[in-house]
Amino acid sequence: MSDIGRRIRRYRLSRYAAPRAFPRPPRWLWIAGALWLAYVGFLSEHSFYSIWRMSAENARVQRELADVRREITHLDRDARDPQARLRNAERALRREGFARPGEVIYRIEGDIPDSLVR
């Protein structure tokens, strides 16, 4: 007897229970939402993953650009400085074997230790 009473009470509660504030969305909507998130996150042309990769590449290129600008500034400064131009010209000529008047050039064949090379 108590089983029938419990079943009737459960039926009345389920039938006359207060409606939910937000109805539960169907299961296919959850699946469609998950697929859309996967597409937006990883597969699309403007996905979050590709945007993250592009921002990392942009940071790397900005660092390279700063290095190149620093090098250009250094080379421009050396090109405008007459003393630096003379030093560079003398260094290039000495590499080819030229010497100043009165200097003697010694050529050493073989491996030279790094401690002797300036």
Secondary structure, DSSP 8 states (H G I E B T S, - for coil): -HHHHHHHHHHHHHHHS---SS----HHHHHHHHHHHHIIIIISTT-HHHHHHHHHHHHHHHHHHHHHHHHHHHHHHHHH-HHHHHHHHHHHHHHTT---TT-------S---TTT--
